[in-house]
Amino acid sequence: MRIFAGCLIAFLVVVAVFGMRGRQSTLQERIGTPMNGRVEKDDDEWRKRLTDEQFRVTRRKGTERAFSGAYWNSKKEGVFECVCCGQPLFDTATKFDSGTGWPSFFKPIEENHISLVADNSLFTRRTEVICSRCDAHLGHVFEDGPAPTGLRYCMNSAALKLTPKDAGKPSQ
C-alpha cells in the first residue's frame, strides 16, 4: 500500500510539473492582468509591447496625422481591437467615411468596452474615448455622426488592430 501511495504521489507531482509547462506561456501573458480583467502595465512593459507610434498615441494621448494611419481608408471586414490589450472595440459594419482622415465608427461593439472622459485640452471641449480594460487612448467621440446614433467615434489607427472576419476560419 505504501508503494502504491508513493507511486501515486510521484505521478501527481510529474503531472503537475509537466502540465504547467504547457500553461506557462498563457500564464506569462496574463502577468499584469488583474483577475477583474483590467490590464495594468508600467511604461517599460508597454514600450516592449508597442511600436513607438502606438505608445505615443495610446499611452501618451497622442494623435496621428490625418490620412496617415493604416485604417482610415480600409475596406476590410472584421473587428477592430485595442492594440494594447486586444479588447474588441468596433465592428467594421459600423465604420463610415467621415472625410476626416481617421477611421470613424457610429457605435462600439459593446458600450462597456470603452470609457468616455472629458477632455478640455487644446483650448476646446471634447470627449476622449479610452479602452475600458487598459485605459489606452483611442481617440475622441463627436455628436456629428450618421444615424442611428448620431455619433462619430474618431479613432487613431495606431490604437487599433484589425482582426479580419475570416481569420481563424478553415479554408473551404
N, C-alpha and C positions, 0 to 999 in steps of 0.2 A: 504494500500500500504506500509506503514511504517513497519507493522508487517511482510509482505512478504519480504521486503528488509532485515530486521533484521534476519529473519529465513535463508534467502539465505546466508548472511554473516556468520552466525553461522555454517551453513552447510559447507561452503567452508573452514572455519577455522578447523573444525573437520576433513574433508577430507585431508587437508594439513598436519595436525599433525599426523594422523594415517597413512596416505600414506607414510610419511617419515620414519616411524618406519621400514617398510619392506625394505627400501632402505638404512638404516643406515649401515648395515654390508658391503654393496657394497661400500658405501662412505668411510667407515673406511679403506677398503682395498686399496682405491685409494689415501689415505693420503700419501704424499711423492712422488706421481706420477704427475709430471707437465703435463699440457694439451697437450704438444707435444709428450707424450708417454714415455718420459725419466723417469727412476726410480732413485731417489736420496734419500738415507738414510744415517744417520750417523752411525758410528761403533756400537754404542749401539743398534740401531734398527736392524742392520744386525746380531749382536750376538744373539738377541732374536729370529730371524727367521731361523738361520742356526746352524748346528752342529759345534763343534769346528773344525773339519776337513774341512768342507765346507767353513767356514770362513777363515781358514788359506790358503786354495787354491784359493778361488775366490777373497777375499778382500786383501790378503797379497802376492799374486802371488806365492803361494806355488806349490809344485808338489808332488803328491802321489807316493809311491814306485811302481815300475813296477810290474805287475802281482798281484797287491793287490786290485785294485778298483773293484767295483761291475759290471762294464760293459765291461771290457777288453775282455772277452770271451763270452759275452752274445749273444745268437742267437735269442732272442725275437724280433718280428717285431713291429715297432711303430715309434714314433718321439721322439728324444732327445730334451728336452727343457732346458733353463738356469735354474739352481736350485734357483737362486736368484729372477728372475723376471718372469719366465715362457715363455719367448720368444722362439718360435720354432727355433731350430738351425740345426739339422741334421736328415735326414731320415735314417732308418736302411737299406734301399735299397742301400745307398752309403757307408755303413760300410764294411770294409775288414780287414782281419787278416794281420797286418803288421809285426807280430813277435816281436814287441817292448814291449808288456805288457800293453799298453794303448789302449783304443778304438780309432780307426782310421777311417777316412772318406775321400773320394776323392772330395767331394764338400758339401757346406752348402745348406740348403733348399732355402734360399734367400741370395744373396751376401750382401745385406744391413742389414742383421740381425747380422753380425759380423763386427768387425773393426780389421785392422791389424796395429801393432805398431812395430817399430824397437826395438829390444831387444839386447843390447850389454853387458849384464851381464854374469858372469861366464867366462870371457875372450874369448867369442865367439860371433859371429853374428848370431842371429836368428830372426824370425818374430813371435811375440806374437799375439795370437788370443784372442780378448775380445768381450763380448756381446755388441752390439751397443746400447742397451737400458739402461743397468745399469753399464757398464764398468767392469763386472765381468771377472777376468782372467779365461780363459777356457783351454789354452794350447798353442801349437805352430804349425805352418804350415811349411812343408818342401817340397822341389821340387824333392822328390824321390818316389812319389806315382804312382798308376796304371793309365792306360788310363781310361777315356778320358781326364782327366785334368792333370795328372802327378803330382798331389799334394797329400800330406798326412797331413791331419789335425789331429794331435796327441793330443787328449783331455784328461783331467782328469775326471775320473768317478765322483769325488766329486763335479764337477762343473755342472753335468748333472742330469736330471731327465727323465726317460723313461716313456712315455705315450704309453701303448700298443695300437696296431692298433684297436683291438676290444673293447677298453674302451669306455663306454658310449653307445654302441650299444645294443639294446634289444636282449635277447637270443631268439633263434627260436626253 
